[in-house]
Amino acid sequence: MKKPAIILFLVLCNILKAQETDSLASKPWAYSADLNMYFIPDNTFLLPVVRADKGALHLEARYNYEDFHTFSAWVGCNFSGGKKLEYTITPMIGGVIGNSNGVAPGLELTLGLNKFELYSEQEYLFEFSDKTYNFYYNWTDLTYAPKDWIWFGLSGQRTRLYQTDLEIQRGLLIGGGIKNWEFTGYLFNLGFDEPFVILTVSFNY
């Protein structure tokens, strides 16, 4: 069960080691942080995510993502490029500890075409204690930005933190940005199930 994750980790290590032309040592660090505030029926909780990138190297930490009171740490490799269709693809491997414990291969993907953007983050958690608790996570946003400072679109989320009769929580989003700050509001399951709201504050440096 854990062999695919171990193989992915070794591949990532070899890629980072081999990228001498990327001049990793001379690249500056770029940082970002998200604070996701979930307002679900009968409960409210925070889901923080912190990222650090230096050239091809990607580091990430999450809390309350895979499970409540659970921390995960990630290492990955960034691949980006494109002209009309811009892309950033980041395969990752993560360790999970807390209420859930395991190892997780993951992928973050961003595709941009004109004023449209598709962002998706996904992972598969291999739970150490019991394989019946293995779980596939996905958060995907499709947005349109008429201006650089405002965007809106559709969102889908598959998570173990909050589950309903819907396997995928589906919703609408609208967001705006000013300088290094971004603010996004999500409304999920309106007309499908009991609705809930997520507010996200992001900072990029």
N, C-alpha and C positions, 0 to 999 in steps of 0.2 A: 504493500500500500504506500509506503513512504519512498520507494525507489524513484518514482518519477520526480518527486520534489528534490531528492538528493542529486539526481542527474542534472536537473535544471540549475541548481545551485553551482555545481561544478562547471557547467557551461558558462554561466554568468561570470564566474571567477576568471575563466580562460579568456573570455571576451575583453574584460577590463584590463587584464594583464597584457593582452596583445595589442591594445589600442595605443601604440606609441605615437602614431601620427596625430592623435587627438590632443597631445600636449596637456594631459590632465592636470599636471602640477601648475601650469600657468593659468588655468581657467579659474575665474572667480566663483565663489559660492553664491547660490541663489536660494532664498528661503521663502517659504509660504506656510500659512497656518489657516485652518478652517475651524470655526466653532459652530457645530450643528446643534440647534436647539429643537428637540422633539416635543411637540404638544399633542399627546395622544390621549384618548379617553382614560380618565382616572390616573394619569401619570404624566410626569414631565421629566426629561433627563437631557444631559449634555453629551455630545459625541465630538471630542476634539481630535484633529488630525494635524500633524506637523510634518513638513517635508523639507529636505535639503538636497540641492543638486549642485554638482561640480563637474562640468563637462558631461561625460557619459554616465558618471556615477549618480545613482539616485538612492537616497535614504529616506525612510518614512517611519513614523510612529503613530499608533492609533489607540484610543481608549473607548470602551463601550461600543466597539464596532462588531466584533464577532459574538460578543455576549456581554451581559452586564458585569461590571467590575472585572473586566478582562483587558489586558494590554497586549499589543502586538507590535513587533519591530520588523522592519523590512529592509532589504537591500536589492537593488535592481540596476538595470542598464538602459539608458535612454537612446533611442534611435529616432532621429528626426530629419525632415527634409521636405521636398516637394515645392512646387511653384503655384500652379492653380489649385491643386489639391495638396494642402499642407498636412503633415502628419507628425505625430509623436507617439511612439510605441515603447512601452516600458514593461518588459517582463521582470518579475520579482519573485523572491522567496522570503517567507516570513515565519517567525516563531511566535506562538500564541501562548499566553500564560494567564491564569486567573480562574474564573468559573469554568471556562473552557481551556483545554491545554492541547496543543498539537503543533503541526507544521502545515503551512499553506503556500502552494504556488499561486501566483496572482499575475494580473495583467492590467495595466492602465493604458488607455487608447484615446487619443484626440485626433479628429479629422476635421479640417476646416476647408470649406469651399465657398468663396465669395463671402456672403454674410451669414452662412449657415455653419454650425459647428455640432459635431457629434462627440460627446465625451462618455466614456464607459470605464468603470472600474469593476473588476471581478476577481474572485478567488474561490478556491476549493479547500476547505479546512478538513484535514485528516486528523480526527480526534484521537488522542493517545488512549484514553480510558475505554472507549467503546465505539466501534466503527459505525454503529447505528446512529451516532451523533454527528457523523460526517455531514457537511453542509456546503452547498454552492451559494455564494453571495454575488449579487449584481446590483449596481446602481448606474443607470444610463440616462443621460440628458440629451435631447435634441433641441437646439435653440436657433433662433433667428435674431440678428442684431441689426435693426435699421440704422442705429448709430453706435459708435464705439462704446458709449456709456450706458446703453440700455439694451436689454435682450428679454426674450420670452420664448416659451416652448413647452415641450412635453417631457415627462420624466417617468421612469419605471424603476422599481426597487424590489429586490428579493432579499429579505433579511430574516434572521432568527430572532432579532430583538422584538419585533412587533409583527405578528402574523394574524391574518384574518381568513375568511373563507376564500379570499383571492390569493392565489399563489404569488402573483406579482402585484404589488401595490402600484397603482397608476395615478398620475396626477398632472397638474399644470404648474408652471413656474414663471416667475417674472423677477428680473434682477436689474441692478444698476451699479455703476461704479464711479468713484471719484478718487483721483490720484492713485494711491496704493491700496485702496479699500474697495471691496465689493460686498453687496448685500443682495441676497436672493431669498425669495419666499416661495414655498411649495404648498400646494393644496392637493392632498391625495384622497382618492376614492370617492370623490363627490359624485353622487348618483349611482355608485356601485356598492358601497358598504358604508359603515360609519366613518365619516371623514376625519382626517387629522392634518396637522400643519407642521411644517419644518421651516425654521428660519436659520439661514446660514450667513455668518459674517466671515469674510476672508481678508487676509492681509498678505501682500506680496512685497518682498524686499530683494 
